[in-house]
Amino acid sequence: MSTPDPLTRRALAAAEAHSAHNYHPLPVVIASAEGAWMTDIEGRRYLDLLAGYSALNFGHGNHRLIEAARAQLERVTLTSRAFHHDRFGAFCAELAALCGMEMVLPMNTGAEAVETAVKTARKWGYRIKGVPDGQARIIVAENNFHGRTTTLVSFSTDPEARADYGPYTPGFEIVPYGDLTALETAVDAAPADTVAVLLEPVQGEAGVLVPPPGYLAGVRELTRSRKVLFIADEIQSGLGRTGTTFACEHEGVVPDVYVLGKALGGGVVPVSAVVSSAEILGVHRPGEHGSTFGGNPLACAVALEVIALLRTGEFQRRSAALGERLHHELGLLREAGRVTEVRGRGLWAGVDIPAGRGTGRQISERLMDRGVLVKDTHGATIRIAPPLVISEEDLLWGLEQLTAVLSE
């Protein structure tokens, strides 16, 4: 890794001295960005192959999203939910229609949306299913990443995410991801008390893990037969990332509840939502759950434009087509022995680095020196998830840099 220039060193030193060290970012300081490219404070350009963990599916500075935000900034940005505003109803109606659902409960961050889904499932269990008070169970998968609140890390199996945050929230059972038999055993251990199965259709933070064929369809059949909610956390996998609007579509599955975030705000503002039926979200009553900023006018204006972009199908098609090229090229690296495994769907891949070629962090740093930005996870894995607006030429150039780094 090259030595940072003076401007970068000063910016890094300020961050090191005055911010909590809860992240380990690459030593690059971004000053501007457009499309799939970012520029640092020294004027160097970098190809973004991370896209804000899928928050930037539509690219940096997407003109339609920026114009929607600018127009709303000049009108009204916040009313709180104490009052209605003129963007709220349209946002809820159009997002529900995109999901094929009936109701929307808007929040801000992904973690808030998952917390909302957990609370919704429990309340549904008590009010609709008839679970005895305090007995609701939710089944989750190993290697999950649903957020970083105390409740959500309570059922994480990642020691870094979980350690030293106890006592932990009870009511969750963890089973192996992709193992339908284990899931059925867990549900049937107490079917009357089980209110939900909460899963990522593709596990992103774990290294872009794709479940075996038929798994999601099996989860859908199992949950329906046991009167258990299937909650799909599509915060990273949804809204075009895998080549379809939702990753569940790859198996023709519609869950009971979608949890959305990241790309819903277009990389402009935090927007998240729980989307479901009137029966399920109808369990909430005034005063029982909420958020001052959830569903605010600025967020709704941007999200409405995101929904309009998705309705064209352009970005889903781009993700599918470019994803084929991405996985073909990465497959060649695997055949050549330069990487050990490649996983993913659409324009999203987890790439495992062989022992001896460097850690995921080292590969990320060497790519940074070549003008490409990715991020490592779990030691030996890097994730590739460029904005869906990336050109094929730029994508192939980025993969050329990866090939060069792995050949060093």
Contacts in CASP RR format, 6 or more apart in sequence:
PFRMAT RR
TARGET T0000
AUTHOR 0000-0000-0000
METHOD contacts of the structure
MODEL  1
MSTPDPLTRRALAAAEAHSAHNYHPLPVVIASAEGAWMTDIEGRRYLDLL
AGYSALNFGHGNHRLIEAARAQLERVTLTSRAFHHDRFGAFCAELAALCG
MEMVLPMNTGAEAVETAVKTARKWGYRIKGVPDGQARIIVAENNFHGRTT
TLVSFSTDPEARADYGPYTPGFEIVPYGDLTALETAVDAAPADTVAVLLE
PVQGEAGVLVPPPGYLAGVRELTRSRKVLFIADEIQSGLGRTGTTFACEH
EGVVPDVYVLGKALGGGVVPVSAVVSSAEILGVHRPGEHGSTFGGNPLAC
AVALEVIALLRTGEFQRRSAALGERLHHELGLLREAGRVTEVRGRGLWAG
VDIPAGRGTGRQISERLMDRGVLVKDTHGATIRIAPPLVISEEDLLWGLE
QLTAVLSE
1 27 0 8 1.000
1 365 0 8 1.000
1 366 0 8 1.000
1 368 0 8 1.000
1 369 0 8 1.000
2 369 0 8 1.000
4 12 0 8 1.000
4 27 0 8 1.000
5 42 0 8 1.000
7 29 0 8 1.000
7 41 0 8 1.000
7 42 0 8 1.000
8 27 0 8 1.000
8 28 0 8 1.000
8 29 0 8 1.000
8 40 0 8 1.000
8 41 0 8 1.000
8 42 0 8 1.000
11 29 0 8 1.000
11 41 0 8 1.000
12 27 0 8 1.000
12 29 0 8 1.000
24 361 0 8 1.000
26 364 0 8 1.000
26 365 0 8 1.000
26 368 0 8 1.000
26 373 0 8 1.000
26 375 0 8 1.000
27 365 0 8 1.000
27 368 0 8 1.000
28 40 0 8 1.000
28 46 0 8 1.000
28 368 0 8 1.000
28 373 0 8 1.000
29 40 0 8 1.000
29 41 0 8 1.000
30 38 0 8 1.000
30 39 0 8 1.000
30 40 0 8 1.000
30 41 0 8 1.000
30 46 0 8 1.000
31 39 0 8 1.000
31 40 0 8 1.000
31 41 0 8 1.000
31 43 0 8 1.000
32 38 0 8 1.000
32 39 0 8 1.000
33 39 0 8 1.000
33 48 0 8 1.000
33 60 0 8 1.000
33 61 0 8 1.000
34 60 0 8 1.000
34 61 0 8 1.000
35 48 0 8 1.000
35 59 0 8 1.000
35 60 0 8 1.000
35 61 0 8 1.000
35 62 0 8 1.000
35 387 0 8 1.000
35 389 0 8 1.000
35 390 0 8 1.000
36 47 0 8 1.000
36 48 0 8 1.000
36 51 0 8 1.000
36 59 0 8 1.000
36 60 0 8 1.000
36 386 0 8 1.000
36 387 0 8 1.000
36 389 0 8 1.000
36 390 0 8 1.000
36 391 0 8 1.000
36 394 0 8 1.000
37 45 0 8 1.000
37 46 0 8 1.000
37 47 0 8 1.000
37 48 0 8 1.000
37 60 0 8 1.000
37 394 0 8 1.000
38 45 0 8 1.000
38 46 0 8 1.000
38 48 0 8 1.000
38 60 0 8 1.000
38 373 0 8 1.000
39 45 0 8 1.000
39 46 0 8 1.000
40 46 0 8 1.000
44 371 0 8 1.000
45 371 0 8 1.000
46 368 0 8 1.000
46 371 0 8 1.000
46 372 0 8 1.000
46 373 0 8 1.000
47 371 0 8 1.000
47 372 0 8 1.000
47 373 0 8 1.000
47 386 0 8 1.000
47 390 0 8 1.000
47 394 0 8 1.000
47 397 0 8 1.000
47 398 0 8 1.000
48 56 0 8 1.000
48 60 0 8 1.000
48 373 0 8 1.000
48 386 0 8 1.000
48 387 0 8 1.000
49 372 0 8 1.000
49 373 0 8 1.000
49 374 0 8 1.000
49 384 0 8 1.000
49 385 0 8 1.000
49 386 0 8 1.000
49 398 0 8 1.000
50 373 0 8 1.000
50 374 0 8 1.000
50 375 0 8 1.000
50 383 0 8 1.000
50 384 0 8 1.000
50 385 0 8 1.000
50 386 0 8 1.000
51 57 0 8 1.000
51 59 0 8 1.000
51 385 0 8 1.000
51 386 0 8 1.000
51 387 0 8 1.000
51 388 0 8 1.000
52 262 0 8 1.000
52 267 0 8 1.000
52 385 0 8 1.000
53 236 0 8 1.000
53 262 0 8 1.000
53 385 0 8 1.000
54 235 0 8 1.000
54 236 0 8 1.000
54 237 0 8 1.000
54 238 0 8 1.000
54 239 0 8 1.000
54 241 0 8 1.000
54 262 0 8 1.000
54 263 0 8 1.000
54 348 0 8 1.000
54 385 0 8 1.000
55 261 0 8 1.000
55 262 0 8 1.000
55 263 0 8 1.000
55 265 0 8 1.000
55 266 0 8 1.000
55 267 0 8 1.000
56 263 0 8 1.000
56 266 0 8 1.000
56 267 0 8 1.000
56 387 0 8 1.000
57 239 0 8 1.000
57 240 0 8 1.000
57 241 0 8 1.000
57 262 0 8 1.000
57 263 0 8 1.000
57 266 0 8 1.000
57 315 0 8 1.000
57 387 0 8 1.000
57 388 0 8 1.000
58 65 0 8 1.000
58 263 0 8 1.000
58 266 0 8 1.000
58 267 0 8 1.000
58 306 0 8 1.000
58 309 0 8 1.000
58 315 0 8 1.000
58 387 0 8 1.000
58 388 0 8 1.000
58 389 0 8 1.000
59 267 0 8 1.000
59 387 0 8 1.000
59 388 0 8 1.000
59 389 0 8 1.000
60 387 0 8 1.000
61 268 0 8 1.000
62 266 0 8 1.000
62 309 0 8 1.000
62 389 0 8 1.000
64 305 0 8 1.000
64 308 0 8 1.000
64 309 0 8 1.000
65 265 0 8 1.000
65 266 0 8 1.000
65 267 0 8 1.000
65 268 0 8 1.000
65 302 0 8 1.000
65 305 0 8 1.000
65 306 0 8 1.000
65 309 0 8 1.000
66 268 0 8 1.000
68 301 0 8 1.000
68 302 0 8 1.000
68 304 0 8 1.000
68 305 0 8 1.000
69 268 0 8 1.000
69 269 0 8 1.000
69 298 0 8 1.000
69 301 0 8 1.000
69 302 0 8 1.000
71 301 0 8 1.000
72 87 0 8 1.000
72 297 0 8 1.000
72 298 0 8 1.000
72 301 0 8 1.000
72 302 0 8 1.000
73 298 0 8 1.000
75 297 0 8 1.000
76 85 0 8 1.000
76 297 0 8 1.000
77 296 0 8 1.000
77 297 0 8 1.000
77 298 0 8 1.000
78 292 0 8 1.000
78 293 0 8 1.000
78 296 0 8 1.000
78 297 0 8 1.000
78 298 0 8 1.000
79 85 0 8 1.000
79 296 0 8 1.000
79 297 0 8 1.000
80 292 0 8 1.000
80 293 0 8 1.000
80 296 0 8 1.000
81 290 0 8 1.000
81 291 0 8 1.000
81 292 0 8 1.000
81 294 0 8 1.000
81 295 0 8 1.000
85 296 0 8 1.000
85 297 0 8 1.000
85 300 0 8 1.000
86 297 0 8 1.000
87 297 0 8 1.000
87 300 0 8 1.000
87 301 0 8 1.000
87 304 0 8 1.000
88 295 0 8 1.000
88 297 0 8 1.000
88 300 0 8 1.000
89 300 0 8 1.000
90 300 0 8 1.000
90 304 0 8 1.000
91 104 0 8 1.000
91 106 0 8 1.000
91 295 0 8 1.000
91 300 0 8 1.000
91 303 0 8 1.000
91 304 0 8 1.000
91 307 0 8 1.000
92 103 0 8 1.000
92 104 0 8 1.000
92 106 0 8 1.000
94 304 0 8 1.000
94 307 0 8 1.000
95 104 0 8 1.000
95 260 0 8 1.000
95 264 0 8 1.000
95 273 0 8 1.000
95 275 0 8 1.000
95 303 0 8 1.000
95 307 0 8 1.000
96 102 0 8 1.000
96 103 0 8 1.000
96 104 0 8 1.000
96 275 0 8 1.000
98 245 0 8 1.000
98 307 0 8 1.000
98 310 0 8 1.000
98 311 0 8 1.000
99 246 0 8 1.000
99 258 0 8 1.000
99 260 0 8 1.000
99 275 0 8 1.000
100 254 0 8 1.000
101 258 0 8 1.000
101 275 0 8 1.000
101 276 0 8 1.000
101 277 0 8 1.000
102 276 0 8 1.000
102 277 0 8 1.000
102 278 0 8 1.000
102 281 0 8 1.000
103 275 0 8 1.000
103 276 0 8 1.000
103 277 0 8 1.000
103 278 0 8 1.000
103 280 0 8 1.000
103 281 0 8 1.000
103 282 0 8 1.000
104 273 0 8 1.000
104 274 0 8 1.000
104 275 0 8 1.000
104 281 0 8 1.000
105 116 0 8 1.000
105 120 0 8 1.000
105 273 0 8 1.000
105 274 0 8 1.000
105 275 0 8 1.000
105 276 0 8 1.000
105 281 0 8 1.000
105 284 0 8 1.000
105 289 0 8 1.000
106 271 0 8 1.000
106 272 0 8 1.000
106 273 0 8 1.000
106 291 0 8 1.000
106 294 0 8 1.000
106 295 0 8 1.000
106 299 0 8 1.000
106 300 0 8 1.000
107 113 0 8 1.000
107 116 0 8 1.000
107 272 0 8 1.000
107 273 0 8 1.000
107 274 0 8 1.000
107 290 0 8 1.000
107 291 0 8 1.000
107 294 0 8 1.000
107 295 0 8 1.000
108 270 0 8 1.000
108 271 0 8 1.000
108 272 0 8 1.000
108 291 0 8 1.000
108 293 0 8 1.000
108 294 0 8 1.000
108 299 0 8 1.000
109 261 0 8 1.000
109 270 0 8 1.000
109 272 0 8 1.000
110 147 0 8 1.000
110 235 0 8 1.000
110 259 0 8 1.000
110 261 0 8 1.000
110 262 0 8 1.000
110 272 0 8 1.000
111 146 0 8 1.000
111 147 0 8 1.000
111 148 0 8 1.000
111 149 0 8 1.000
111 152 0 8 1.000
112 272 0 8 1.000
112 291 0 8 1.000
113 235 0 8 1.000
113 259 0 8 1.000
113 260 0 8 1.000
113 261 0 8 1.000
113 272 0 8 1.000
113 273 0 8 1.000
113 274 0 8 1.000
114 146 0 8 1.000
114 147 0 8 1.000
114 152 0 8 1.000
114 198 0 8 1.000
114 233 0 8 1.000
114 235 0 8 1.000
114 259 0 8 1.000
115 149 0 8 1.000
115 151 0 8 1.000
115 152 0 8 1.000
116 259 0 8 1.000
116 274 0 8 1.000
116 289 0 8 1.000
117 196 0 8 1.000
117 198 0 8 1.000
117 231 0 8 1.000
117 233 0 8 1.000
117 257 0 8 1.000
117 259 0 8 1.000
117 274 0 8 1.000
118 138 0 8 1.000
118 151 0 8 1.000
118 196 0 8 1.000
118 198 0 8 1.000
119 289 0 8 1.000
120 257 0 8 1.000
120 274 0 8 1.000
120 276 0 8 1.000
120 280 0 8 1.000
120 281 0 8 1.000
120 283 0 8 1.000
120 284 0 8 1.000
121 136 0 8 1.000
121 138 0 8 1.000
121 195 0 8 1.000
121 196 0 8 1.000
121 198 0 8 1.000
121 229 0 8 1.000
121 231 0 8 1.000
121 257 0 8 1.000
122 136 0 8 1.000
122 138 0 8 1.000
122 195 0 8 1.000
123 283 0 8 1.000
123 284 0 8 1.000
123 288 0 8 1.000
124 195 0 8 1.000
124 229 0 8 1.000
124 279 0 8 1.000
124 280 0 8 1.000
124 283 0 8 1.000
125 131 0 8 1.000
125 136 0 8 1.000
125 195 0 8 1.000
126 133 0 8 1.000
126 134 0 8 1.000
126 136 0 8 1.000
127 283 0 8 1.000
128 279 0 8 1.000
128 280 0 8 1.000
128 283 0 8 1.000
129 192 0 8 1.000
129 195 0 8 1.000
129 227 0 8 1.000
131 192 0 8 1.000
131 193 0 8 1.000
131 195 0 8 1.000
132 193 0 8 1.000
135 193 0 8 1.000
136 171 0 8 1.000
136 193 0 8 1.000
136 195 0 8 1.000
137 171 0 8 1.000
137 172 0 8 1.000
137 173 0 8 1.000
137 190 0 8 1.000
137 193 0 8 1.000
137 194 0 8 1.000
137 195 0 8 1.000
138 155 0 8 1.000
138 171 0 8 1.000
138 172 0 8 1.000
138 173 0 8 1.000
138 194 0 8 1.000
138 195 0 8 1.000
138 196 0 8 1.000
138 197 0 8 1.000
138 198 0 8 1.000
139 172 0 8 1.000
139 173 0 8 1.000
139 174 0 8 1.000
139 175 0 8 1.000
139 183 0 8 1.000
139 186 0 8 1.000
139 187 0 8 1.000
139 194 0 8 1.000
139 196 0 8 1.000
139 197 0 8 1.000
139 198 0 8 1.000
140 146 0 8 1.000
140 155 0 8 1.000
140 172 0 8 1.000
140 173 0 8 1.000
140 174 0 8 1.000
140 175 0 8 1.000
140 197 0 8 1.000
140 198 0 8 1.000
140 199 0 8 1.000
141 174 0 8 1.000
141 175 0 8 1.000
141 176 0 8 1.000
141 177 0 8 1.000
141 178 0 8 1.000
141 199 0 8 1.000
141 200 0 8 1.000
141 203 0 8 1.000
142 157 0 8 1.000
142 174 0 8 1.000
142 175 0 8 1.000
142 176 0 8 1.000
142 177 0 8 1.000
143 157 0 8 1.000
143 158 0 8 1.000
143 177 0 8 1.000
143 203 0 8 1.000
143 206 0 8 1.000
143 209 0 8 1.000
144 155 0 8 1.000
144 156 0 8 1.000
144 157 0 8 1.000
144 174 0 8 1.000
144 177 0 8 1.000
144 198 0 8 1.000
144 199 0 8 1.000
144 200 0 8 1.000
144 203 0 8 1.000
144 206 0 8 1.000
145 156 0 8 1.000
145 158 0 8 1.000
145 161 0 8 1.000
145 200 0 8 1.000
145 203 0 8 1.000
145 204 0 8 1.000
145 205 0 8 1.000
145 206 0 8 1.000
146 152 0 8 1.000
146 155 0 8 1.000
146 156 0 8 1.000
146 198 0 8 1.000
146 200 0 8 1.000
146 233 0 8 1.000
147 153 0 8 1.000
148 161 0 8 1.000
150 165 0 8 1.000
150 166 0 8 1.000
150 168 0 8 1.000
150 169 0 8 1.000
151 169 0 8 1.000
153 161 0 8 1.000
153 162 0 8 1.000
153 165 0 8 1.000
153 168 0 8 1.000
154 162 0 8 1.000
154 165 0 8 1.000
154 166 0 8 1.000
154 168 0 8 1.000
154 169 0 8 1.000
154 170 0 8 1.000
154 172 0 8 1.000
155 168 0 8 1.000
155 169 0 8 1.000
155 172 0 8 1.000
155 174 0 8 1.000
156 162 0 8 1.000
157 174 0 8 1.000
158 205 0 8 1.000
162 168 0 8 1.000
173 186 0 8 1.000
173 189 0 8 1.000
175 182 0 8 1.000
175 183 0 8 1.000
175 185 0 8 1.000
175 186 0 8 1.000
176 182 0 8 1.000
177 199 0 8 1.000
177 203 0 8 1.000
177 206 0 8 1.000
177 209 0 8 1.000
177 211 0 8 1.000
178 211 0 8 1.000
178 212 0 8 1.000
178 215 0 8 1.000
180 215 0 8 1.000
180 218 0 8 1.000
180 219 0 8 1.000
180 222 0 8 1.000
183 197 0 8 1.000
183 219 0 8 1.000
183 222 0 8 1.000
184 222 0 8 1.000
186 194 0 8 1.000
187 194 0 8 1.000
187 197 0 8 1.000
187 222 0 8 1.000
187 223 0 8 1.000
187 226 0 8 1.000
187 228 0 8 1.000
188 226 0 8 1.000
191 226 0 8 1.000
191 228 0 8 1.000
194 226 0 8 1.000
194 228 0 8 1.000
195 228 0 8 1.000
195 229 0 8 1.000
196 223 0 8 1.000
196 228 0 8 1.000
196 229 0 8 1.000
196 230 0 8 1.000
196 231 0 8 1.000
196 257 0 8 1.000
197 219 0 8 1.000
197 222 0 8 1.000
197 223 0 8 1.000
197 228 0 8 1.000
197 229 0 8 1.000
197 230 0 8 1.000
197 231 0 8 1.000
198 231 0 8 1.000
198 233 0 8 1.000
199 216 0 8 1.000
199 219 0 8 1.000
199 230 0 8 1.000
199 231 0 8 1.000
199 232 0 8 1.000
199 233 0 8 1.000
200 232 0 8 1.000
200 233 0 8 1.000
200 234 0 8 1.000
200 236 0 8 1.000
200 237 0 8 1.000
201 211 0 8 1.000
201 216 0 8 1.000
201 232 0 8 1.000
201 233 0 8 1.000
201 234 0 8 1.000
201 237 0 8 1.000
201 242 0 8 1.000
201 246 0 8 1.000
201 247 0 8 1.000
201 248 0 8 1.000
201 250 0 8 1.000
202 208 0 8 1.000
202 209 0 8 1.000
202 210 0 8 1.000
202 211 0 8 1.000
202 236 0 8 1.000
202 237 0 8 1.000
202 242 0 8 1.000
202 247 0 8 1.000
202 344 0 8 1.000
202 345 0 8 1.000
202 348 0 8 1.000
203 209 0 8 1.000
204 236 0 8 1.000
204 237 0 8 1.000
204 348 0 8 1.000
204 383 0 8 1.000
205 236 0 8 1.000
205 377 0 8 1.000
206 377 0 8 1.000
206 378 0 8 1.000
207 343 0 8 1.000
207 350 0 8 1.000
207 377 0 8 1.000
207 378 0 8 1.000
207 381 0 8 1.000
207 383 0 8 1.000
208 343 0 8 1.000
208 344 0 8 1.000
208 348 0 8 1.000
208 349 0 8 1.000
208 350 0 8 1.000
208 383 0 8 1.000
209 343 0 8 1.000
210 343 0 8 1.000
210 344 0 8 1.000
210 345 0 8 1.000
213 251 0 8 1.000
214 251 0 8 1.000
215 251 0 8 1.000
216 248 0 8 1.000
216 250 0 8 1.000
216 251 0 8 1.000
216 252 0 8 1.000
216 253 0 8 1.000
217 251 0 8 1.000
217 252 0 8 1.000
217 253 0 8 1.000
219 230 0 8 1.000
219 253 0 8 1.000
220 230 0 8 1.000
220 251 0 8 1.000
220 253 0 8 1.000
220 254 0 8 1.000
220 255 0 8 1.000
222 228 0 8 1.000
223 229 0 8 1.000
223 230 0 8 1.000
223 256 0 8 1.000
224 230 0 8 1.000
229 256 0 8 1.000
229 257 0 8 1.000
229 280 0 8 1.000
230 253 0 8 1.000
230 255 0 8 1.000
230 256 0 8 1.000
230 257 0 8 1.000
231 255 0 8 1.000
231 256 0 8 1.000
231 257 0 8 1.000
231 259 0 8 1.000
232 246 0 8 1.000
232 247 0 8 1.000
232 248 0 8 1.000
232 253 0 8 1.000
232 255 0 8 1.000
232 257 0 8 1.000
232 258 0 8 1.000
232 259 0 8 1.000
233 259 0 8 1.000
234 246 0 8 1.000
234 247 0 8 1.000
234 248 0 8 1.000
234 258 0 8 1.000
234 259 0 8 1.000
234 260 0 8 1.000
235 259 0 8 1.000
235 260 0 8 1.000
235 261 0 8 1.000
235 262 0 8 1.000
235 272 0 8 1.000
236 262 0 8 1.000
237 246 0 8 1.000
237 247 0 8 1.000
237 345 0 8 1.000
237 348 0 8 1.000
238 245 0 8 1.000
238 246 0 8 1.000
238 247 0 8 1.000
238 260 0 8 1.000
238 263 0 8 1.000
239 245 0 8 1.000
239 246 0 8 1.000
239 260 0 8 1.000
239 261 0 8 1.000
239 262 0 8 1.000
239 263 0 8 1.000
239 264 0 8 1.000
239 306 0 8 1.000
239 310 0 8 1.000
240 246 0 8 1.000
240 263 0 8 1.000
240 310 0 8 1.000
240 315 0 8 1.000
240 316 0 8 1.000
240 319 0 8 1.000
240 388 0 8 1.000
241 247 0 8 1.000
241 263 0 8 1.000
241 319 0 8 1.000
241 346 0 8 1.000
241 347 0 8 1.000
241 348 0 8 1.000
241 385 0 8 1.000
241 388 0 8 1.000
242 250 0 8 1.000
242 319 0 8 1.000
242 344 0 8 1.000
242 345 0 8 1.000
242 346 0 8 1.000
242 347 0 8 1.000
242 348 0 8 1.000
243 316 0 8 1.000
243 317 0 8 1.000
243 319 0 8 1.000
243 320 0 8 1.000
243 323 0 8 1.000
243 345 0 8 1.000
243 346 0 8 1.000
243 347 0 8 1.000
244 250 0 8 1.000
244 316 0 8 1.000
244 320 0 8 1.000
245 310 0 8 1.000
245 313 0 8 1.000
245 316 0 8 1.000
246 258 0 8 1.000
247 345 0 8 1.000
248 254 0 8 1.000
248 255 0 8 1.000
250 345 0 8 1.000
256 276 0 8 1.000
256 277 0 8 1.000
256 280 0 8 1.000
257 274 0 8 1.000
257 275 0 8 1.000
257 276 0 8 1.000
257 280 0 8 1.000
258 274 0 8 1.000
258 275 0 8 1.000
258 276 0 8 1.000
259 272 0 8 1.000
259 273 0 8 1.000
259 274 0 8 1.000
260 272 0 8 1.000
260 273 0 8 1.000
260 274 0 8 1.000
260 275 0 8 1.000
261 271 0 8 1.000
261 272 0 8 1.000
261 273 0 8 1.000
262 272 0 8 1.000
263 306 0 8 1.000
264 271 0 8 1.000
264 272 0 8 1.000
264 273 0 8 1.000
264 303 0 8 1.000
264 306 0 8 1.000
265 271 0 8 1.000
265 299 0 8 1.000
265 302 0 8 1.000
265 303 0 8 1.000
265 306 0 8 1.000
266 302 0 8 1.000
266 303 0 8 1.000
266 306 0 8 1.000
268 302 0 8 1.000
269 298 0 8 1.000
269 299 0 8 1.000
269 302 0 8 1.000
270 299 0 8 1.000
271 295 0 8 1.000
271 299 0 8 1.000
271 302 0 8 1.000
271 303 0 8 1.000
274 281 0 8 1.000
293 299 0 8 1.000
309 315 0 8 1.000
310 316 0 8 1.000
315 388 0 8 1.000
315 389 0 8 1.000
318 347 0 8 1.000
318 388 0 8 1.000
318 389 0 8 1.000
319 346 0 8 1.000
319 347 0 8 1.000
319 388 0 8 1.000
320 346 0 8 1.000
322 346 0 8 1.000
322 347 0 8 1.000
322 388 0 8 1.000
322 390 0 8 1.000
322 392 0 8 1.000
322 395 0 8 1.000
323 346 0 8 1.000
323 347 0 8 1.000
323 348 0 8 1.000
324 346 0 8 1.000
325 392 0 8 1.000
325 395 0 8 1.000
325 396 0 8 1.000
326 346 0 8 1.000
326 347 0 8 1.000
326 349 0 8 1.000
326 384 0 8 1.000
326 395 0 8 1.000
326 399 0 8 1.000
327 342 0 8 1.000
327 344 0 8 1.000
327 346 0 8 1.000
327 349 0 8 1.000
329 396 0 8 1.000
329 399 0 8 1.000
330 339 0 8 1.000
330 342 0 8 1.000
330 349 0 8 1.000
330 351 0 8 1.000
330 384 0 8 1.000
330 399 0 8 1.000
331 342 0 8 1.000
333 339 0 8 1.000
333 342 0 8 1.000
333 351 0 8 1.000
333 402 0 8 1.000
333 403 0 8 1.000
333 406 0 8 1.000
334 340 0 8 1.000
334 341 0 8 1.000
334 342 0 8 1.000
337 354 0 8 1.000
338 354 0 8 1.000
338 357 0 8 1.000
338 403 0 8 1.000
338 406 0 8 1.000
338 407 0 8 1.000
339 351 0 8 1.000
339 352 0 8 1.000
339 353 0 8 1.000
339 354 0 8 1.000
339 406 0 8 1.000
340 352 0 8 1.000
340 353 0 8 1.000
340 354 0 8 1.000
341 351 0 8 1.000
341 352 0 8 1.000
342 349 0 8 1.000
342 350 0 8 1.000
342 351 0 8 1.000
342 352 0 8 1.000
343 349 0 8 1.000
343 350 0 8 1.000
344 350 0 8 1.000
347 385 0 8 1.000
347 386 0 8 1.000
347 388 0 8 1.000
347 390 0 8 1.000
348 383 0 8 1.000
348 384 0 8 1.000
348 385 0 8 1.000
349 383 0 8 1.000
349 384 0 8 1.000
349 385 0 8 1.000
350 381 0 8 1.000
350 382 0 8 1.000
350 383 0 8 1.000
350 384 0 8 1.000
351 381 0 8 1.000
351 382 0 8 1.000
351 383 0 8 1.000
351 384 0 8 1.000
351 402 0 8 1.000
352 380 0 8 1.000
352 381 0 8 1.000
353 359 0 8 1.000
353 360 0 8 1.000
353 363 0 8 1.000
353 380 0 8 1.000
353 381 0 8 1.000
353 382 0 8 1.000
353 406 0 8 1.000
355 380 0 8 1.000
357 363 0 8 1.000
357 406 0 8 1.000
358 380 0 8 1.000
359 376 0 8 1.000
359 379 0 8 1.000
359 380 0 8 1.000
360 376 0 8 1.000
360 379 0 8 1.000
360 380 0 8 1.000
360 381 0 8 1.000
360 382 0 8 1.000
361 376 0 8 1.000
361 379 0 8 1.000
363 374 0 8 1.000
363 376 0 8 1.000
363 382 0 8 1.000
363 402 0 8 1.000
363 405 0 8 1.000
363 406 0 8 1.000
364 373 0 8 1.000
364 374 0 8 1.000
364 375 0 8 1.000
364 376 0 8 1.000
364 382 0 8 1.000
366 405 0 8 1.000
366 408 0 8 1.000
367 373 0 8 1.000
367 374 0 8 1.000
367 401 0 8 1.000
367 402 0 8 1.000
367 405 0 8 1.000
370 401 0 8 1.000
370 404 0 8 1.000
370 405 0 8 1.000
371 401 0 8 1.000
372 398 0 8 1.000
372 401 0 8 1.000
372 402 0 8 1.000
374 382 0 8 1.000
374 383 0 8 1.000
374 384 0 8 1.000
375 382 0 8 1.000
375 383 0 8 1.000
376 382 0 8 1.000
376 383 0 8 1.000
377 383 0 8 1.000
386 394 0 8 1.000
386 395 0 8 1.000
END
